[in-house]
Amino acid sequence: MSLKHAVLGFLSISPMSGYDLRKHMEESVAHFWPADQAQIYRTLGHLASEGLVDVRTIPQVGKPDRREHSITDAGLAELDSWLAAPVEYVPSREVFLVRLFFVGRLGPDRVRAVLEERAAEARELAAVLEQTRVGSEQALAAAGITPTLEMRLRLATLANGLVHARAELDWAQDLLAETS
C-alpha cells in the first residue's frame, strides 16, 4: 500500500486540506499508517497531477488561502480498484525485534532497560488508543448516531491497535519477569 490510497480514502469521506488530512490521519490511522506533513503534501501533488484529486483554492481573511482537495471520479475508481484487489503480503520490519535479538550481548541490565522502554511505549499507546475509543463511542452515543458499517470498520482498526498494544505490553512484561 502506498500513502496514495490512504489519502484517497480520506478524501472519499470529504474534501480536505493537507493540514486536515494530517490531523485526521493522526487521530485515526497513525498507529498503523503514519505519515508526516511533507509526505502528505507530496502525495497530494502527485494525485493532483494524475487527475485523481481536484484542488480548489479558498481565500481566507488574515491567513493563507486554503487549498482544499477533493477526490475525482478517476480517484474513486483508483481507490475502488485498490480496495477490491487481493491484499498483498508485505513482511514488516521490526527494528525493536532486531535489537532485542542481539541486545543480550550487552548484559541483563541493558536487556531490562530495552524491555522496560518497550513496555512503556506499549502502555502509552494503549492508553491513547483507549482514550480515542472511549471518546469516539461517547461522541456517537451523544449524537444519537447508530454507527454505519464504515464507522464500525474504522472503530475496528482502533480495536485492533488496542489488542496489539496490550499484547505487546503483556509480552514485554512477561519477558521482563523472565530476565529478573
Salt bridges, closest charged atoms under 4 A:
ASP20 OD2 - ARG66 NH2 2.47
GLU26 OE2 - ARG22 NH1 2.85
GLU50 OE1 - LYS4 NZ 3.48
GLU68 OE1 - ARG56 NH2 2.97
GLU68 OE2 - ARG66 NH2 3.58
GLU78 OE2 - LYS4 NZ 3.82
GLU78 OE2 - HIS5 NE2 2.82
GLU94 OE1 - ARG118 NH2 3.70
ASP109 OD1 - ARG112 NH2 2.61
GLU130 OE2 - ARG133 NH2 2.38
GLU130 OE1 - ARG166 NH2 2.78
GLU137 OE1 - ARG133 NH1 2.65
GLU168 OE2 - ARG118 NE 2.65
